[in-house]
Amino acid sequence: MEHIGVISGLAPVHALFNATIALFCLCQAALGLIIRMRRGKSARPSLIAIKTHRKMGPALVIAGALGVLSGWTLVFYNYGSLFRYPYHSLTGLTIALLLAVVYAVSKKIRGADSRMRTIHFSLGVLVLGLYSLQIYLGMRILYW
């Protein structure tokens, strides 16, 4: 049963919040790519870029988790089920879990350990791809 009220109208707010998080993830990826390219050229990466990248990571993990929880709250309140939109729900959960894994991998990067850096990079690219899919799925829910 659909509920009419304030919480029902929060779907666009949820969408805007998560689109903003996706945009910040894209900025985070660009910053990481700049750092990575400088390391590949044996140049010293900017300390400001490194510090910004490190500070944004944990905040994005928390924000990604909050995005999933807010979506689940909206759907459960309105429909009584978390899986009214199963692809969107599972993609959001996957993104939140991958963000946590990317963060955990980042904590294992030591010095010039290229293996962990490569894993971190690859998982980050996967997160961006999933965010693109998630935005598409969310737009289908809102507008089609």
Secondary structure, DSSP 8 states (H G I E B T S, - for coil): ----STGGGGHHHHHHHHHHHHHHHHHHHHHHHHHHHHHHTT----HHHHHHHHHHHHHHHHHHHHHHHHHHHHHHHHHS-TTSSHHHHHHHHHHHHHHHHHHHHHTT--TT-HHHHHHHHHHHHHHHHHHHHHHHHHHHHHH-
